[in-house]
Amino acid sequence: MNTKQQLVELSANLLRSKGFDGFSYLDLARELGISKASVHHHFPKKQDLGLALCDWAHDWLIQGLNHFDAKANSDWNRLERYVQAGIKYTLTDQKMCPLSAFYSDLHKLSDPMRLSIKKIGQIEIDWIAGVIQSGQDSGEFVEQKDNYAMAALFVFSCKGSLISARLHGQDLLHTTMNQFEHILKIN
């Protein structure tokens, strides 16, 4: 892996554990044993690194969604796999979803970064809406008044429950996901 790729990978790890504003170029330089000037050579401004992290987060999300699609045996199982991945990263690995990590610093990010993050978030909600539609088409899920709104509600509930579970435990998370199963699935 070249230095630029190492910087993005290390930054992605720090993003998920500390947020975008929670690490500096000095942190990156020290961790990789390079000069701060070398970091600036690859990413003159932190926004440049941030945009590279947005590209990384996009690829990370697409890879995960494709994995869920390939491995799931039902549409509900696709959603379960999405939640299980969130549990692994948030509760087991003690990291945040990259999008959630960016959200905590939105007010400090540049317009191009916010636009990129918005597009990535749209991909996530669109995928969930597509899963809901697929489940309706196959007869696994009940019809919803608005699949997009239900998808957004699912994503936001999942992410909020995951963050809350760090402090309050997993019971509410499981209760929330069980409620979605009751709302979505045909019994």
SVG drawing of the C-alpha trace seen along z (x, -y; Angstrom):
<svg xmlns="http://www.w3.org/2000/svg" viewBox="-50 -25 59 43">
<polyline fill="none" stroke="black" stroke-width="0.4" points="0.0,0.0 1.4,-3.4 1.6,-6.3 -1.5,-8.0 -3.5,-4.8 -2.1,-4.3 -3.1,-7.8 -6.7,-7.2 -6.9,-3.8 -5.5,-5.2 -7.8,-8.3 -10.8,-6.0 -10.0,-4.1 -9.6,-7.4 -12.8,-8.8 -14.8,-5.8 -13.3,-6.0 -12.8,-9.8 -14.8,-11.6 -13.4,-13.8 -12.5,-16.6 -10.9,-14.2 -7.6,-13.7 -4.9,-15.8 -2.2,-15.6 0.3,-15.3 -1.6,-12.2 -1.4,-10.7 2.3,-11.6 3.2,-10.1 1.3,-6.9 2.8,-6.3 6.3,-7.5 6.4,-10.2 6.6,-14.0 3.6,-16.2 4.8,-17.8 4.5,-14.4 0.8,-14.3 0.3,-17.7 2.1,-16.6 -0.7,-14.0 -3.5,-16.1 -2.8,-19.8 -5.9,-20.6 -7.9,-18.5 -10.8,-19.0 -8.8,-17.1 -8.4,-14.2 -12.0,-14.5 -13.1,-14.1 -10.8,-11.1 -12.5,-9.7 -15.9,-10.3 -14.7,-8.2 -13.5,-5.5 -16.9,-5.6 -18.8,-5.3 -16.7,-2.2 -17.1,-0.8 -20.8,-1.2 -21.2,0.3 -19.0,3.2 -21.1,3.9 -24.5,3.6 -23.3,5.9 -22.2,8.4 -25.6,8.3 -27.3,8.8 -25.1,11.7 -25.3,13.6 -28.9,13.0 -31.6,15.6 -34.5,13.2 -35.2,9.5 -35.6,9.5 -32.3,11.2 -30.7,8.4 -31.9,5.9 -30.8,8.2 -27.3,8.4 -27.3,4.6 -28.1,4.3 -25.7,7.1 -22.9,5.2 -23.8,2.1 -23.7,4.1 -20.3,5.4 -18.8,2.0 -20.5,0.0 -20.7,2.4 -18.0,5.0 -15.3,2.9 -16.3,-0.3 -16.4,-2.3 -19.0,-4.3 -20.4,-4.0 -18.3,-6.4 -21.4,-8.4 -22.5,-8.7 -18.9,-9.8 -19.1,-12.5 -22.6,-13.6 -21.2,-14.7 -18.9,-17.2 -21.3,-18.4 -21.3,-22.0 -17.5,-22.1 -17.3,-20.4 -17.0,-22.1 -19.9,-22.2 -18.2,-19.7 -17.8,-17.2 -21.4,-17.7 -22.7,-17.1 -20.6,-13.9 -21.8,-12.7 -25.4,-13.4 -25.0,-11.4 -23.6,-8.4 -26.5,-8.7 -28.9,-8.7 -27.4,-5.4 -27.9,-3.8 -31.6,-4.9 -32.2,-4.0 -30.9,-0.5 -33.1,0.0 -36.1,-1.3 -35.2,1.1 -35.1,4.0 -38.5,3.0 -39.9,2.9 -38.3,6.2 -39.9,7.7 -43.2,6.3 -42.9,7.7 -42.0,11.2 -44.8,11.2 -42.5,11.1 -43.3,7.6 -46.6,5.7 -47.2,2.6 -46.1,-0.6 -47.6,-4.0 -44.1,-5.4 -41.2,-3.0 -38.6,-5.9 -39.9,-7.3 -39.9,-3.8 -36.4,-3.3 -35.2,-6.6 -37.0,-5.7 -35.3,-2.3 -31.8,-3.8 -32.2,-6.5 -33.7,-4.2 -30.9,-1.6 -28.2,-4.2 -29.8,-5.9 -30.3,-2.6 -26.7,-1.6 -25.4,-4.8 -27.8,-4.5 -26.8,-0.8 -23.3,-1.9 -24.6,-3.5 -27.9,-1.6 -27.1,1.9 -28.6,3.8 -32.1,4.4 -33.6,1.3 -31.8,2.0 -33.2,5.5 -36.7,4.2 -36.5,1.5 -35.5,4.0 -38.2,6.5 -40.7,3.7 -39.5,3.1 -39.9,6.8 -43.5,6.6 -44.2,3.5 -42.6,4.9 -43.1,8.6 -46.2,10.5 -46.8,12.9"/>
</svg>
